Amino acid sequence: MAPVLIDDAARTRLVDRFGAELAEPWCDALPDLVARLTAQWGLTVREARPGNTGRTLLCTGPDGDLRVLKLTPDPEVVRLEFAGLRAWAGCSRVVQVLDADLGANAILLEGLVPGTELTGRAVPWAEIGELLTQLHSAEPPRGFRRLAEGIEFIFDLSERRRRESAAAGHMGADVLAKGRERALALATSGPVTLIHGDLHPANVLDAGPGRGAVAIDPRPGLGDPSLDAVDFVFVPMAAGGTIDDGIAALAPHVPGFDAERVRAWCVAMAPLVALAPLRRGEHTPFTDALLQMAR
């Protein structure tokens, strides 16, 4: 049976992200687009994976290997991801591009095996440290947005999502506004490198014993490298520990690690980290701790 390329849940996520005017026609045209691209690159679709900015298709390549076809309705999303991945070409801890059709908003990536997310698993701290070092050592290409632009966008989107969801009962607009103010202050100060921009355990996959942790799905920009550490520093706190536990675990593996700026970013981004579970109705000790931090 052929995999379902776009289901109702995926369509709803894309409409929420991009609006119906852009997302609906793209979803309707997706089967024809996939047929053209799979013929172009000799692919057979195995499985469709969900995503907030498009669709990810696991495919068999012409040599029987695993390949990943990423598609999005937004040309700016694919342009930035492709430019970032091209800057990280040759980095063992970043997924590598095999080909792209930017006119079709499509990128073809190597497949990672077993490709298991780090979510819910023990963090390989030394590998994450090496990953961060590789990310932030790349030469930034021209044409990248500054981090402050991304901060404005994500807080605008988050305020709409807060207001229209169950999160509104637990988080006021003032909490997000304070987070935005703190994040913008950090984004317009400190060091500037090419950053991943969306680095969290679900966006790092296990590529097997010979390679280990590999980052996927960047939202690259130019900004403070400390931001990329935030979601991993939160992992021990989610398990009942503290931010200091996460900092202590990661710091020895990152040259020049700035614990104070990482901590400040954790405070600024705490409302965004809390928002996703609160939207799902998950009010937990972790979300309480995040909201307390954010106030």
Buried (B, 14 or more C-beta within 10 A) or exposed (E): EEEEBBEEEBBEBBBBBBEEEBBBEBBEEBEEBBEEBBEEBEBEBEEBEEBEBBBBBBBBBEEEEBBBBBBBBBEEBBBBBBBBBEBBEEBBBBBBBBEBBEEBBBBBBBBBEEBBBBEEEEBBBBBBBBBBBBBBEBEBEEEBBEBBBBBBEBBEEBBEBBEEBBBBEBBBEEBBEBBBEBBBBBBEEBEBBBBBBBBBBBBBBBBEEEBBBBBBBBBBBBBBBBBBBBBBBBBBBBEEBEBEBBBBBBBEBBEEBBBEBBBBBBBBBBBBBBBBBBBEEEBEEBBEBBBEBBE
